[in-house]
Amino acid sequence: MKTLLFDRRALSAATLSAVAVVAAFIAAFAWLENRVASVLDAELAASLGRDLQLFQALERETGVDSVVVALQRRLAVPGGPRRYLLLDPAGRTVLGNGGAWPPDVATRADLSHVVLGDGPRLRVVSGPVGNGHRLFIGELDARQEQVGRSLVTAGVVAMLLVLFACLLVAWLANRYVGERLAGIAQAAREIMRGQMKARAPEGQRVDALGSLARVFNEMLDQNEALVTGMRTATESLAHDLRTPLMRLRRAIEAARDTSDPLQRDELLGSAESEAEHALRTFSALIDLARAEAGLSRDAMECTDLAELATDVADLFEPLAEERQQRLERDIRPATAVAHRQILFQALGNLLENAIKYSPAGVPLRLCLEPGSATQGPAFVVSDAGPGIPEHAREQVLRPFVRLETAGRKPGSGLGLAIAAAAARLHGGQLQLEDAEPGLRVRLQLGLDSRRGAASAGQSSSPSTSPSQPLRTSRGADSQGARPAARA
């Protein structure tokens, strides 16, 4: 069902805007009409004044009688626009259409406009002619009234057009905004129904609603990642913990039923081993889910990657020496904004895999590349083991995937998955390459992590000490390190 989005405040704002537009329109047209009327009145007054000056010049040259003759000729023309009135020194009418003039015309001090009953106004100019005579010339300002009526008509029509345009634009804007917000609301409803893939339509135009939809979709992506991470952790726990928990239960039941102390101790030791394996798997899955969902970004800070790589190498070097392997280091200075504990664990997983799958007596190599202007720093771990076929390299980065070459080596198939998740958490990726022989694993960090470290400076200190316990999916050795499974 389509929801009608209605906002009383938006309607009030639109109404006030329309009222303001109409008021401004009326004021503008009133000002325009007044200016046009003033211009027309000035033009008519100037024309009447020139006519008066003509009669005054005629009187000076030939006398008042010539003026009377000229006025008679003017008045003899029917339908003439102008009206004339000539008064003698006593105020009596000498000549003129007197019915068109008010009776007190001679006594009015300021005579510029005369209203003739209910009719139009008469624009008047007057002046002396001869000895004591006074001439009045007037003309109806019908043109001014016509222009005024035309302006009023044009103003009303224009105002109606503006109102119609405002209503049309408001309707189109409301429809556009309503459709975009309805799309966001529909996506939210689908999310509430459990359809985590639902997204709001972003549109092709770059506008505020498009930006809102993109931010909303980014929030939904983050929400989906969180839910997916939790779901993955739950499903993986159910999948991977079933077998060790069943073995743990059988070992405890057998230990309870046996009367042989040696056999009981052996069974309890087996149960303890299964419990430890379950706890390691649980911790590894939680770390994987947190890295996949990005929950560790808030704990990132400027980290000395060279110190981190040195700490990991110092931790796992005794394990390599036990297998008669030589761990070579090429660690150059580098810093990045990173989560130290997760990077420590991811690098430890890679180094343990290299130790576990390489034969005795071969060299292993740990490198730290500081990065460049186009890419961030990278940890590179190389071994001389059997390697991973190219067609299987993408598959082994998934949780619980182990190759047949892993054989009976202990592990749950989470080591590379955690390392890949850690790389994605830092804006990079985990790359598997052929070392000829062996495998070369590159944990590439994003360029933003390096830029962030440059802006943060070198004052930040690592948040996790080398002796801090690691949460990993490995079995413990004498140094606290734990053997992991490739992939």
DOLODREN-332291 format. One record per residue (C-alpha): residue number from 1; residue in one letter; x negated, y negated, z negated; chain. Coordinates in steps of 0.001 Angstrom, whole numbers, m for minus. Each point is the difference from the previous one (the first is absolute). Layout:
<atoms>
ATOM	seq	type	px	py	pz	mol
ATOM	NUM	A	X	Y	Z	A
...
</atoms>
This chain:
<atoms>
ATOM	seq	type	px	py	pz	mol
ATOM	1	M	0	0	0	A
ATOM	2	K	m1338	m3415	953	A
ATOM	3	T	m419	m2344	m2927	A
ATOM	4	L	957	m3674	407	A
ATOM	5	L	m2735	m2148	m1473	A
ATOM	6	F	1509	m3202	m1424	A
ATOM	7	D	m1669	m2717	m2040	A
ATOM	8	R	2118	m2833	m1395	A
ATOM	9	R	m3068	m2177	m460	A
ATOM	10	A	m937	417	3650	A
ATOM	11	L	3557	m958	1012	A
ATOM	12	S	m114	m3080	m2247	A
ATOM	13	A	m3356	m1019	1441	A
ATOM	14	A	1311	428	3550	A
ATOM	15	T	3104	m2068	m817	A
ATOM	16	L	m2064	m2795	m1532	A
ATOM	17	S	m2299	61	3010	A
ATOM	18	A	2971	m294	2367	A
ATOM	19	V	1448	m2886	m2033	A
ATOM	20	A	m3378	m1748	38	A
ATOM	21	V	m289	451	3780	A
ATOM	22	V	3524	m1386	568	A
ATOM	23	A	m636	m2964	m2327	A
ATOM	24	A	m3276	m765	1726	A
ATOM	25	F	1699	268	3376	A
ATOM	26	I	2803	m2387	m1028	A
ATOM	27	A	m2471	m2495	m1439	A
ATOM	28	A	m2144	154	3139	A
ATOM	29	F	2964	m572	2309	A
ATOM	30	A	1332	m2837	m2193	A
ATOM	31	W	m3385	m1703	162	A
ATOM	32	L	m165	555	3760	A
ATOM	33	E	3502	m1401	529	A
ATOM	34	N	m839	m3073	m2060	A
ATOM	35	R	m3202	m589	1942	A
ATOM	36	V	1748	398	3357	A
ATOM	37	A	2790	m2363	m1112	A
ATOM	38	S	m2577	m2570	m1103	A
ATOM	39	V	m1814	190	3320	A
ATOM	40	L	3208	m314	2032	A
ATOM	41	D	1227	m2890	m2147	A
ATOM	42	A	m3302	m1808	445	A
ATOM	43	E	136	508	3762	A
ATOM	44	L	3611	m1310	197	A
ATOM	45	A	m833	m3026	m2193	A
ATOM	46	A	m2972	m807	2236	A
ATOM	47	S	2183	211	3123	A
ATOM	48	L	2675	m2262	m1511	A
ATOM	49	G	m2700	m2426	m1124	A
ATOM	50	R	m1399	m237	3523	A
ATOM	51	D	3507	m694	1319	A
ATOM	52	L	448	m2778	m2612	A
ATOM	53	Q	m3333	m1534	930	A
ATOM	54	L	1101	m25	3656	A
ATOM	55	F	3122	m2059	m834	A
ATOM	56	Q	m2012	m2339	m2223	A
ATOM	57	A	m2453	m615	2844	A
ATOM	58	L	2894	m610	2381	A
ATOM	59	E	1496	m2577	m2397	A
ATOM	60	R	m3288	m1857	m306	A
ATOM	61	E	m319	m282	3770	A
ATOM	62	T	3586	m732	1131	A
ATOM	63	G	2062	m592	m3118	A
ATOM	64	V	2827	1695	m1875	A
ATOM	65	D	2336	m56	2951	A
ATOM	66	S	m2300	2345	1923	A
ATOM	67	V	64	2364	m2955	A
ATOM	68	V	3814	m62	19	A
ATOM	69	V	88	786	3707	A
ATOM	70	A	m2445	2880	m433	A
ATOM	71	L	2017	1408	m2892	A
ATOM	72	Q	3217	m241	2024	A
ATOM	73	R	m1607	2033	2754	A
ATOM	74	R	m1172	2597	m2533	A
ATOM	75	L	3447	267	m1586	A
ATOM	76	A	1661	282	3394	A
ATOM	77	V	m1709	3335	581	A
ATOM	78	P	2400	2650	m1443	A
ATOM	79	G	m1417	2736	m2186	A
ATOM	80	G	m3198	m1815	m799	A
ATOM	81	P	m1829	1465	m2989	A
ATOM	82	R	m752	m3308	m1654	A
ATOM	83	R	2211	m2508	m1746	A
ATOM	84	Y	m543	m3733	m182	A
ATOM	85	L	1270	m2790	m2224	A
ATOM	86	L	m905	m3714	354	A
ATOM	87	L	1001	m2362	m2828	A
ATOM	88	D	m115	m3793	36	A
ATOM	89	P	m1533	m2044	m2812	A
ATOM	90	A	3355	50	m1842	A
ATOM	91	G	132	3806	61	A
ATOM	92	R	2746	205	2613	A
ATOM	93	T	m160	2562	2747	A
ATOM	94	V	m1132	m1450	3276	A
ATOM	95	L	m170	3192	1956	A
ATOM	96	G	m37	3717	m695	A
ATOM	97	N	2055	3099	m608	A
ATOM	98	G	877	m1134	m3467	A
ATOM	99	G	2223	2973	m794	A
ATOM	100	A	m3083	2115	m108	A
ATOM	101	W	m1516	m2063	m2773	A
ATOM	102	P	958	m286	m3673	A
ATOM	103	P	1620	m3328	m1003	A
ATOM	104	D	m2783	m887	m2459	A
ATOM	105	V	m2773	471	2514	A
ATOM	106	A	m1014	m3632	m131	A
ATOM	107	T	m279	m127	m3789	A
ATOM	108	R	m1942	3225	m607	A
ATOM	109	A	m3560	m675	m990	A
ATOM	110	D	m1535	3337	1021	A
ATOM	111	L	1672	1270	3098	A
ATOM	112	S	m1772	2947	1609	A
ATOM	113	H	2582	2798	m21	A
ATOM	114	V	3749	m408	257	A
ATOM	115	V	2407	2863	m583	A
ATOM	116	L	3076	m339	2171	A
ATOM	117	G	2752	1670	m1971	A
ATOM	118	D	m473	3755	36	A
ATOM	119	G	m1963	m176	3203	A
ATOM	120	P	m3704	m90	670	A
ATOM	121	R	m2423	m2616	m1212	A
ATOM	122	L	m831	m3099	2006	A
ATOM	123	R	m3654	m1029	49	A
ATOM	124	V	m154	m3800	m31	A
ATOM	125	V	m2615	m2698	519	A
ATOM	126	S	727	m3726	m146	A
ATOM	127	G	m1770	m3260	574	A
ATOM	128	P	516	m3737	700	A
ATOM	129	V	744	m1173	3534	A
ATOM	130	G	m116	m3742	650	A
ATOM	131	N	1051	m2598	m2564	A
ATOM	132	G	1947	1865	m2682	A
ATOM	133	H	1334	2822	2184	A
ATOM	134	R	m622	3596	m1150	A
ATOM	135	L	m4	3078	2213	A
ATOM	136	F	741	3551	m1269	A
ATOM	137	I	m932	3010	2133	A
ATOM	138	G	1026	3511	m1052	A
ATOM	139	E	m31	3513	1355	A
ATOM	140	L	1522	3198	m1259	A
ATOM	141	D	m2754	2428	m1112	A
ATOM	142	A	1784	3000	1537	A
ATOM	143	R	m3315	1507	1103	A
ATOM	144	Q	m1178	113	m3576	A
ATOM	145	E	3135	1816	m1077	A
ATOM	146	Q	m282	2423	2923	A
ATOM	147	V	m3620	736	m852	A
ATOM	148	G	947	430	m3661	A
ATOM	149	R	2773	2456	880	A
ATOM	150	S	m2368	1885	2306	A
ATOM	151	L	m2605	218	m2724	A
ATOM	152	V	2546	1254	m2512	A
ATOM	153	T	1222	2620	2466	A
ATOM	154	A	m3549	1040	798	A
ATOM	155	G	m832	112	m3703	A
ATOM	156	V	2955	2223	m825	A
ATOM	157	V	m771	2346	2888	A
ATOM	158	A	m3685	106	m910	A
ATOM	159	M	816	612	m3659	A
ATOM	160	L	2298	2876	936	A
ATOM	161	L	m2719	1441	2226	A
ATOM	162	V	m2546	m340	m2810	A
ATOM	163	L	2357	1682	m2456	A
ATOM	164	F	632	2788	2484	A
ATOM	165	A	m3750	401	572	A
ATOM	166	C	m597	32	m3768	A
ATOM	167	L	2674	2635	m517	A
ATOM	168	L	m1360	2081	2875	A
ATOM	169	V	m3578	m227	m1279	A
ATOM	170	A	1156	785	m3543	A
ATOM	171	W	1949	3006	1236	A
ATOM	172	L	m2925	1283	2070	A
ATOM	173	A	m2443	m585	m2870	A
ATOM	174	N	2322	1727	m2455	A
ATOM	175	R	403	2899	2394	A
ATOM	176	Y	m3762	278	531	A
ATOM	177	V	m819	m248	m3696	A
ATOM	178	G	2879	2303	m906	A
ATOM	179	E	m1127	2683	2457	A
ATOM	180	R	m3600	m152	m1209	A
ATOM	181	L	1002	113	m3661	A
ATOM	182	A	2533	2728	764	A
ATOM	183	G	m2844	2050	1521	A
ATOM	184	I	m2055	m448	m3175	A
ATOM	185	A	3025	896	m2154	A
ATOM	186	Q	715	3074	2133	A
ATOM	187	A	m3608	1151	m346	A
ATOM	188	A	248	m452	m3775	A
ATOM	189	R	3203	2062	m101	A
ATOM	190	E	m1619	2789	2044	A
ATOM	191	I	m2991	m33	m2352	A
ATOM	192	M	2395	321	m2956	A
ATOM	193	R	1560	3033	1746	A
ATOM	194	G	m3420	1636	153	A
ATOM	195	Q	m927	m799	3628	A
ATOM	196	M	m3536	m1150	m742	A
ATOM	197	K	m839	m581	3693	A
ATOM	198	A	2612	m2753	382	A
ATOM	199	R	m1420	m3426	870	A
ATOM	200	A	1458	m3433	600	A
ATOM	201	P	m61	m1291	3604	A
ATOM	202	E	m2821	m2510	283	A
ATOM	203	G	883	m1532	3348	A
ATOM	204	Q	m2392	m1347	2592	A
ATOM	205	R	79	m3653	m1035	A
ATOM	206	V	m2382	m1337	m2612	A
ATOM	207	D	2278	m1766	m2495	A
ATOM	208	A	764	m59	m3711	A
ATOM	209	L	2470	2890	192	A
ATOM	210	G	m2459	2053	2043	A
ATOM	211	S	m2681	m628	m2627	A
ATOM	212	L	2483	968	m2711	A
ATOM	213	A	841	3221	1847	A
ATOM	214	R	m3687	819	438	A
ATOM	215	V	m717	m565	m3694	A
ATOM	216	F	3077	2067	m860	A
ATOM	217	N	m1213	2827	2254	A
ATOM	218	E	m3476	m196	m1534	A
ATOM	219	M	1644	388	m3400	A
ATOM	220	L	1937	3003	1323	A
ATOM	221	D	m3224	1482	1404	A
ATOM	222	Q	m1617	m372	m3409	A
ATOM	223	N	3062	1470	m1668	A
ATOM	224	E	2	2926	2432	A
ATOM	225	A	m3704	554	m649	A
ATOM	226	L	636	65	m3752	A
ATOM	227	V	2924	2394	313	A
ATOM	228	T	m1878	2171	2482	A
ATOM	229	G	m3008	65	m2282	A
ATOM	230	M	2098	1068	m2956	A
ATOM	231	R	1809	2570	2128	A
ATOM	232	T	m3294	1335	1323	A
ATOM	233	A	m1393	233	m3505	A
ATOM	234	T	3110	1816	m1239	A
ATOM	235	E	133	2440	2899	A
ATOM	236	S	m3739	613	m142	A
ATOM	237	L	111	632	m3737	A
ATOM	238	A	2812	2495	458	A
ATOM	239	H	m1919	1678	2824	A
ATOM	240	D	m3480	122	m1477	A
ATOM	241	L	726	523	m3686	A
ATOM	242	R	2353	2949	384	A
ATOM	243	T	m2751	2593	446	A
ATOM	244	P	m2373	m1116	m2814	A
ATOM	245	L	2921	m414	m2424	A
ATOM	246	M	1250	3493	788	A
ATOM	247	R	m3512	1382	m545	A
ATOM	248	L	m254	m1983	m3226	A
ATOM	249	R	3262	1469	m1229	A
ATOM	250	R	m1019	3555	882	A
ATOM	251	A	m3380	m441	m1713	A
ATOM	252	I	1632	m1299	m3184	A
ATOM	253	E	2570	2815	m8	A
ATOM	254	A	m2724	2584	540	A
ATOM	255	A	m2128	m1535	m2767	A
ATOM	256	R	2978	137	m2367	A
ATOM	257	D	650	3678	796	A
ATOM	258	T	m3589	1268	m215	A
ATOM	259	S	m1633	1111	m3240	A
ATOM	260	D	m3562	m62	1349	A
ATOM	261	P	m1737	m3209	m1202	A
ATOM	262	L	m2437	m47	2917	A
ATOM	263	Q	2745	410	2566	A
ATOM	264	R	2083	m2674	m1786	A
ATOM	265	D	m2896	m2443	158	A
ATOM	266	E	m480	767	3677	A
ATOM	267	L	3688	m545	722	A
ATOM	268	L	78	m3241	m1993	A
ATOM	269	G	m3067	m1203	1881	A
ATOM	270	S	1776	753	3264	A
ATOM	271	A	3063	m1885	m1229	A
ATOM	272	E	m2180	m2950	m974	A
ATOM	273	S	m1578	11	3463	A
ATOM	274	E	3426	27	1673	A
ATOM	275	A	1191	m2847	m2270	A
ATOM	276	E	m3090	m2037	859	A
ATOM	277	H	599	625	3708	A
ATOM	278	A	3620	m1144	m340	A
ATOM	279	L	m1057	m3168	m1822	A
ATOM	280	R	m2636	m783	2624	A
ATOM	281	T	2516	439	2783	A
ATOM	282	F	2544	m2156	m1807	A
ATOM	283	S	m2526	m2801	m525	A
ATOM	284	A	m1181	179	3601	A
ATOM	285	L	3544	m218	1327	A
ATOM	286	I	792	m2998	m2181	A
ATOM	287	D	m3136	m1771	1247	A
ATOM	288	L	912	862	3586	A
ATOM	289	A	3550	m1330	m434	A
ATOM	290	R	m1259	m3234	m1607	A
ATOM	291	A	m2514	m604	2782	A
ATOM	292	E	2525	794	2747	A
ATOM	293	A	2590	m2323	m1535	A
ATOM	294	G	m2482	m2830	m611	A
ATOM	295	L	681	m116	m3735	A
ATOM	296	S	m3693	m610	m742	A
ATOM	297	R	m373	m3280	1920	A
ATOM	298	D	626	m2076	m3123	A
ATOM	299	A	m3077	1543	m1647	A
ATOM	300	M	m2365	m963	2843	A
ATOM	301	E	m2862	m2364	m700	A
ATOM	302	C	m3406	m947	1338	A
ATOM	303	T	m2058	3219	m203	A
ATOM	304	D	m3698	700	515	A
ATOM	305	L	190	2894	2486	A
ATOM	306	A	m3735	723	m239	A
ATOM	307	E	282	530	m3749	A
ATOM	308	L	3077	2194	517	A
ATOM	309	A	m1752	2165	2614	A
ATOM	310	T	m3062	320	m2281	A
ATOM	311	D	2189	1102	m2923	A
ATOM	312	V	1709	2670	2146	A
ATOM	313	A	m3344	1248	1307	A
ATOM	314	D	m1448	190	m3531	A
ATOM	315	L	3068	1941	m1144	A
ATOM	316	F	m111	2636	2751	A
ATOM	317	E	m3748	304	558	A
ATOM	318	P	m420	2661	m2756	A
ATOM	319	L	2713	2092	1687	A
ATOM	320	A	m1901	m213	3298	A
ATOM	321	E	m3266	969	m1693	A
ATOM	322	E	1654	3092	m1452	A
ATOM	323	R	673	1094	3599	A
ATOM	324	Q	m3568	m880	1058	A
ATOM	325	Q	1306	m2927	2073	A
ATOM	326	R	m1646	m3387	367	A
ATOM	327	L	2178	m3074	m219	A
ATOM	328	E	m1403	m2851	2078	A
ATOM	329	R	1162	m3568	m541	A
ATOM	330	D	153	m3025	2284	A
ATOM	331	I	1889	m2499	m2110	A
ATOM	332	R	m104	m3644	1051	A
ATOM	333	P	1523	m2927	m1913	A
ATOM	334	A	3704	m590	655	A
ATOM	335	T	3020	m1344	m1867	A
ATOM	336	A	3745	231	613	A
ATOM	337	V	3298	m604	m1714	A
ATOM	338	A	831	3580	m919	A
ATOM	339	H	1456	2375	m2567	A
ATOM	340	R	m3178	1423	m1518	A
ATOM	341	Q	1457	3113	m1592	A
ATOM	342	I	1825	1153	3132	A
ATOM	343	L	m3050	m651	2185	A
ATOM	344	F	m2156	1824	m2552	A
ATOM	345	Q	2288	3006	160	A
ATOM	346	A	293	m49	3810	A
ATOM	347	L	m3767	m216	479	A
ATOM	348	G	m472	2727	m2601	A
ATOM	349	N	2407	2250	1939	A
ATOM	350	L	m2002	m493	3195	A
ATOM	351	L	m3322	662	m1693	A
ATOM	352	E	1303	3111	m1748	A
ATOM	353	N	1340	1372	3267	A
ATOM	354	A	m3414	m534	1571	A
ATOM	355	I	m1712	1846	m2881	A
ATOM	356	K	2536	2813	m30	A
ATOM	357	Y	12	775	3729	A
ATOM	358	S	m3684	m525	802	A
ATOM	359	P	m2399	2927	m319	A
ATOM	360	A	m2814	m27	m2536	A
ATOM	361	G	m3235	m1791	857	A
ATOM	362	V	1444	m2566	2423	A
ATOM	363	P	m41	m3795	m458	A
ATOM	364	L	3150	m2012	m648	A
ATOM	365	R	255	m3688	711	A
ATOM	366	L	1959	m2841	m1646	A
ATOM	367	C	m64	m3394	1775	A
ATOM	368	L	1600	m3355	m722	A
ATOM	369	E	289	m2294	3013	A
ATOM	370	P	614	m3651	m968	A
ATOM	371	G	2206	m746	2994	A
ATOM	372	S	m43	m2883	2458	A
ATOM	373	A	2105	m2890	1224	A
ATOM	374	T	2369	2422	1771	A
ATOM	375	Q	314	2823	m2525	A
ATOM	376	G	m147	608	m3720	A
ATOM	377	P	m2510	2078	m1974	A
ATOM	378	A	30	3800	283	A
ATOM	379	F	m1122	3019	m2027	A
ATOM	380	V	m1457	2801	2156	A
ATOM	381	V	m518	3539	m1323	A
ATOM	382	S	m1775	2529	2255	A
ATOM	383	D	m478	3718	m608	A
ATOM	384	A	m1345	3020	1858	A
ATOM	385	G	2967	2300	m521	A
ATOM	386	P	2285	1677	2530	A
ATOM	387	G	1734	m3289	819	A
ATOM	388	I	3608	m424	1092	A
ATOM	389	P	1188	619	3578	A
ATOM	390	E	1111	m3151	1780	A
ATOM	391	H	3529	1293	567	A
ATOM	392	A	476	564	m3747	A
ATOM	393	R	m1414	m3278	m1334	A
ATOM	394	E	3305	m1806	m92	A
ATOM	395	Q	1756	2950	m1574	A
ATOM	396	V	m2472	435	m2878	A
ATOM	397	L	723	m3535	m1250	A
ATOM	398	R	3452	1144	m1097	A
ATOM	399	P	555	1250	m3566	A
ATOM	400	F	m391	3742	m679	A
ATOM	401	V	m1495	745	3427	A
ATOM	402	R	m3050	2284	m160	A
ATOM	403	L	m1889	1602	2875	A
ATOM	404	E	m648	3708	225	A
ATOM	405	T	m3728	m733	m330	A
ATOM	406	A	663	m1092	m3598	A
ATOM	407	G	260	3674	m880	A
ATOM	408	R	275	651	m3717	A
ATOM	409	K	m1571	m3247	m1066	A
ATOM	410	P	2059	m1673	m2741	A
ATOM	411	G	2121	m3011	837	A
ATOM	412	S	3527	m1183	704	A
ATOM	413	G	m471	m1793	3301	A
ATOM	414	L	310	m3518	m1404	A
ATOM	415	G	m3570	m1344	169	A
ATOM	416	L	71	m1464	3521	A
ATOM	417	A	3652	m1062	m374	A
ATOM	418	I	m903	m2116	m3058	A
ATOM	419	A	m3010	m1491	1806	A
ATOM	420	A	2144	m870	3015	A
ATOM	421	A	2620	m1598	m2255	A
ATOM	422	A	m2715	m1999	m1767	A
ATOM	423	A	m1269	m1279	3365	A
ATOM	424	R	3504	m1074	1021	A
ATOM	425	L	467	m1683	m3376	A
ATOM	426	H	m3042	m2172	814	A
ATOM	427	G	1172	m805	3530	A
ATOM	428	G	m2296	2507	1713	A
ATOM	429	Q	m18	3616	1097	A
ATOM	430	L	m1770	3311	m514	A
ATOM	431	Q	m1886	1211	3079	A
ATOM	432	L	m1298	3549	509	A
ATOM	433	E	m2946	320	2394	A
ATOM	434	D	m2328	2734	1203	A
ATOM	435	A	m3424	m171	m1743	A
ATOM	436	E	m1573	2703	2231	A
ATOM	437	P	m107	2115	m2066	A
ATOM	438	G	2488	m641	m2740	A
ATOM	439	L	2566	m2661	m646	A
ATOM	440	R	m378	m3757	m339	A
ATOM	441	V	2795	m1722	m1926	A
ATOM	442	R	309	m3789	208	A
ATOM	443	L	2130	m1730	m2624	A
ATOM	444	Q	499	m3321	1779	A
ATOM	445	L	1386	m2924	m1998	A
ATOM	446	G	1993	m2801	1569	A
ATOM	447	L	m1532	m3318	1008	A
ATOM	448	D	2329	m1884	m2361	A
ATOM	449	S	m1562	1714	m3008	A
ATOM	450	R	m3411	m1382	980	A
ATOM	451	R	1400	m3496	609	A
ATOM	452	G	1800	124	m3313	A
ATOM	453	A	m3240	858	m1767	A
ATOM	454	A	m1741	m2920	1691	A
ATOM	455	S	2695	m2425	m1152	A
ATOM	456	A	85	1455	m3512	A
ATOM	457	G	m3769	m362	m419	A
ATOM	458	Q	m2324	2272	m1869	A
ATOM	459	S	1276	m806	m3493	A
ATOM	460	S	2437	2901	m248	A
ATOM	461	S	m1156	3050	m1867	A
ATOM	462	P	1113	3583	666	A
ATOM	463	S	3085	962	m1897	A
ATOM	464	T	m995	3618	m476	A
ATOM	465	S	m3229	1204	m1473	A
ATOM	466	P	m1850	2988	1455	A
ATOM	467	S	757	1997	m3093	A
ATOM	468	Q	3735	m519	295	A
ATOM	469	P	1751	3337	483	A
ATOM	470	L	1154	775	3491	A
ATOM	471	R	3422	1324	829	A
ATOM	472	T	m608	2451	2771	A
ATOM	473	S	968	3336	1406	A
ATOM	474	R	m3271	1716	m783	A
ATOM	475	G	m1339	2480	m2471	A
ATOM	476	A	m2447	m1276	m2649	A
ATOM	477	D	m3751	591	114	A
ATOM	478	S	m2662	m813	m2548	A
ATOM	479	Q	m37	m3703	958	A
ATOM	480	G	3735	m553	46	A
ATOM	481	A	133	327	3766	A
ATOM	482	R	2429	2479	1437	A
ATOM	483	P	m285	2085	3129	A
ATOM	484	A	2689	m816	2609	A
ATOM	485	A	1339	1663	3118	A
ATOM	486	R	m676	m1358	3451	A
ATOM	487	A	3206	m1562	1290	A
</atoms>
